[in-house]
Amino acid sequence: MFNVSCLHEMAIMFACMKKNEFKEVKCSEEIETFNKCHMEHIELKKLAKLREESGQVVTGNNARKLTTKQLNQLLAKYPQYNEEL
């Protein structure tokens, strides 16, 4: 499933626009809320990119998209010993 940012805010904004015949003046609050959400999303993406470039391991939603450097850091931090019986 895709992680779509600000989808809820965008839906509310478009519903308001449709209700008010696409007059932006009547939906200024909804537009401002959407723009704020979008700007926050952009800032979060920038921070995530900076963390990735610095080599800091980022877990969570993007855990499957680890770089080789990050993966090696995790494997070194949590070594797996295979004992033969």
Secondary structure, 3 states (H helix, E strand, C coil): CCCCCCHHHHHHHHHHHHHCCCCHHHHHHHHHHHHHHHHHHHHHHHHHHHHHHHCCCCCCCCHHHCCHHHHHHHHHHCCCCCCCC
